[in-house]
Amino acid sequence: MELRDPGALSELLGRRVVDQSGRRMGRVYEARGHWQPDGTVVIDELILSSRGLRRRLRGPGGSDDQAVPWEAVVDLSDERVVVRR
């Protein structure tokens, strides 16, 4: 899955994440990635939490955190992210 607009990364934060069967997995509160030598950013994983906004304000490190590899993302819509389990 490709994120075509770099500004869209901020729009992922807080978005609901479900698996392909529609089961809720949480919300995106962080994205981890790395810089390429040409200056582009590659997303490696999305960090999810079932605690939503409260987790974003408090920061990472809770026991309910879950990392989803970017390669598992199969669909991005305006409302949600669909991932393969």
Backbone torsions as a table, in degrees:
resi	resn	phi	psi	omega
1	MET	NA	132.3	-177.3
2	GLU	-110.8	137.3	174.9
3	LEU	-99.8	102.9	-170.3
4	ARG	-73.3	-36.5	-177.3
5	ASP	-104.4	115.4	-179.1
6	PRO	-57.5	-30.0	178.1
7	GLY	-67.5	-18.6	-179.1
8	ALA	-70.4	-15.2	179.1
9	LEU	-58.0	-43.0	179.5
10	SER	-65.7	-26.5	178.8
11	GLU	-73.4	-17.2	177.3
12	LEU	-72.9	-29.0	-176.6
13	LEU	-63.3	128.7	-179.1
14	GLY	86.8	-7.6	-178.3
15	ARG	-72.9	141.5	178.8
16	ARG	-67.9	141.5	178.3
17	VAL	-120.3	131.2	177.4
18	VAL	-130.3	157.7	173.4
19	ASP	-86.6	179.1	-174.6
20	GLN	-64.8	-19.4	177.0
21	SER	-89.9	-0.1	177.9
22	GLY	93.6	0.7	-179.3
23	ARG	-72.1	130.5	-179.6
24	ARG	-67.2	136.7	179.2
25	MET	-116.6	-16.2	-178.5
26	GLY	134.9	-158.8	178.1
27	ARG	-128.1	152.1	178.1
28	VAL	-75.6	124.9	173.5
29	TYR	-121.6	-7.2	178.0
30	GLU	-157.8	150.5	172.4
31	ALA	-126.8	132.9	177.8
32	ARG	-110.2	142.8	-178.3
33	GLY	-160.3	-167.2	179.9
34	HIS	-147.8	159.1	178.2
35	TRP	-87.0	138.6	172.3
36	GLN	-88.8	157.7	178.1
37	PRO	-57.4	-26.9	179.6
38	ASP	-83.6	2.8	176.6
39	GLY	95.4	-2.8	177.6
40	THR	-83.8	156.8	178.9
41	VAL	-105.1	133.6	177.1
42	VAL	-111.8	124.6	177.5
43	ILE	-79.4	127.9	178.7
44	ASP	-96.1	-40.0	-177.9
45	GLU	-158.8	155.4	172.6
46	LEU	-103.7	137.6	177.6
47	ILE	-103.7	123.6	-176.3
48	LEU	-109.7	154.6	173.3
49	SER	-146.0	143.9	176.3
50	SER	-82.1	-4.7	-177.9
51	ARG	-93.0	-3.3	172.5
52	GLY	58.9	-130.0	-173.9
53	LEU	-58.6	-38.9	179.9
54	ARG	-57.8	-40.4	179.0
55	ARG	-66.2	-41.0	179.8
56	ARG	-61.7	-38.3	-178.8
57	LEU	-74.7	-35.4	-177.8
58	ARG	-81.5	-34.7	179.4
59	GLY	107.6	176.2	-174.9
60	PRO	-73.1	167.4	170.8
61	GLY	113.9	4.5	-179.9
62	GLY	-82.5	161.7	-178.4
63	SER	-72.3	-15.8	-179.8
64	ASP	-92.8	5.4	178.9
65	ASP	-71.0	146.7	-179.7
66	GLN	-144.4	131.0	178.0
67	ALA	-97.5	134.6	177.0
68	VAL	-121.3	121.9	178.7
69	PRO	-60.9	141.9	179.8
70	TRP	-58.4	-31.6	179.7
71	GLU	-64.0	-20.0	-180.0
72	ALA	-81.4	-11.0	179.9
73	VAL	-72.9	123.1	-179.0
74	VAL	-111.2	-17.4	179.7
75	ASP	-157.0	137.5	174.3
76	LEU	-121.7	121.4	174.5
77	SER	-119.8	179.5	179.2
78	ASP	-66.0	-23.6	-173.5
79	GLU	-106.0	-27.3	-172.9
80	ARG	-153.7	168.7	174.6
81	VAL	-116.4	128.9	177.8
82	VAL	-106.2	130.0	-178.0
83	VAL	-125.0	156.1	175.0
84	ARG	-90.0	134.0	179.2
85	ARG	-86.7	NA	NA
